[in-house]
């Protein structure tokens, strides 16, 4: 049996503090997640389920899973956006800043310098950079290597910093 609009609004309003507490445990501010956006999405999902007459036996557990699903979805979306910009940044650095800005060095010499720099950094960082250059996203690299997203992104960032430092010391900026 479908609930009336006002009953749904009242029910959702009563559970807003609980939903906010579930959202709060994911440290939303640290990752740039807007608590009101997450709350609204959780309420919309709850509204749709209740409006369709579905019976939720353990509402608290259900809401926790809904919030988890929403946060996970946002993280995946953020990772895709970050991966796209990271890949472009990395390609841009290697292609534009190194290869195109060095008119006195041949393309092959520059590729060799980049490859030697890549070969000289820690293996885990090199793997993260190599896989990014081959077109994989941070998420895909994490899954493939069995790393967390945070670790994968950190290895990527540190590897990129290492490469820039090595090439900079050789005057190949």
N, C-alpha and C positions, 0 to 999 in steps of 0.2 A: 504494500500500500504506500502510495506516494505521500510524503509529508507536505504540509502547506508551506508556502513561502515564508511566512512569519515564524513558524516553528523552526524552519531551517536556519533562518537568520539568528534566532535566539540560541539555538544549539551551537552554531558556529561561534557566536559571540562568547558563549560560556567557555569554549575550549581555546580561545585565542591565547590566554596566558600559557596554557600547556604547550601549544604549538610554538610560541615564542621561546619557551624553555628548551624545547627540542632543537630549535634553530640555533640557540645560543651555544649549545655544546659543540658546534662545528667552527667556532672562532671565526664567524663570518666576516668581521671587520678586517682581520689579518689578510684575507684573501680577496677583499674587495666585493664581497657579496652584500647586497642591500637587504637588510632584515625585512623591510616592508614588502619588497618584491617577493621574497621567499614566503612570507606569511600569506600574501595574496594568492600566490600559486597553490599553496597548501589548502587554503580555504576554497578555492575554485574546485580543486580535486575532490575535496570532501563534499562540497555542494553537489557536484555531479553524481557522486556515488549515492548520496542520500536522496537526491531528487529522483533517481531511477528506482528507488525503493529497495536498494540492497540493505541487508541487515549486517551490521558490523558488531560482532560479539565483544571484541576487546578493542574499544575505540582508542584507548591510550597507545596500545601497541601498534595499531593501524596507523595512527598519526605519526608515531616515531618512524615507521617505515616509509610513509609518504614524504616526510621531511628529508630522510636519508636519500630517497630516490631523487628528490628535487635538487638537493645539494650535489649529489653525484652527477646529475645531468648538467648542472651549471659548471662543475669542475671540468667535465669532458668538453663542454662548449668552450670554456676558457683555454683549455689545453689545445684545442684545434686552432683557435685564434693565435695563441702564443707560438705554436709550432709553425704556423704559416709565416708569422713575422720572423721567427728565429731562423727558419730556413732561408728566407729572403735576405735577412741580415747577414747570415754566414756566406751565402752565395755572393751577395753584393760585396762583401769585404774581399773575398777571394778574387772575384772577377773584376770588379771596378777598381778598388783601392790598390790592389797589388798589380794585377796584370795590365790594366789600361793606363794607370798612372806612371808606369815605368817604361817610357819609350826607349830607353837605352838598353833594356834587357829584353831578350826574346821571350816569347810566351812559354816555350819549353823550359827555359832556365828558371822562370818564375814558378812554373808548376813543380819543378824539381825542388826548389827552395821550400815551397809549401809542403811538399811531400816529406822532405827531410825534417821539417819542423813538426809535422804530424807524427812522424816516426819517433821523434825524440821525447814526446810527452808520455805521461802515464797511459798504460794500456786502456784502462776503463774510460778515460777522457777521450782517447783516440777513437775507441769504438763508438762513443756517443757522437763525435763529430763525423766520423766516416758514415755512419748510418743516417745521420741528418743530411749529409751531402748526397747520399743515394736516394733521398726523397722520403724517408720515413719520418713520421711525426714523433714528438717526445713520448706520447702515449704508446705508439707502436713499438718504439725502442724499449720502453719500460717493460711492456708485456713480453717482448722477445727475449730480453736479457734477464727477466725476473727481478727487476729493480722497481722501487717506488717511483712515482712521478717526481717527487721532490729530489730524490737522489739523481735521477736521470737528468733533470733540468740543471741541477747543480754541477754535474759532471760536464754537461754541455757548456755551461757558462765558464767554468774554470778552464776547460780545454780551449775555448775560444780566447780567453784571456792569456793563456800560455802561448798560443800561436802568435797572437799579436805582439807579445813581449819578445819572443824569439826573433820574429821577423823584424821588429823594431830595432833590436840590438844589432842586426845585420844591415840596418839602414834600408830595409825593404818595406817601408810603410806604404 
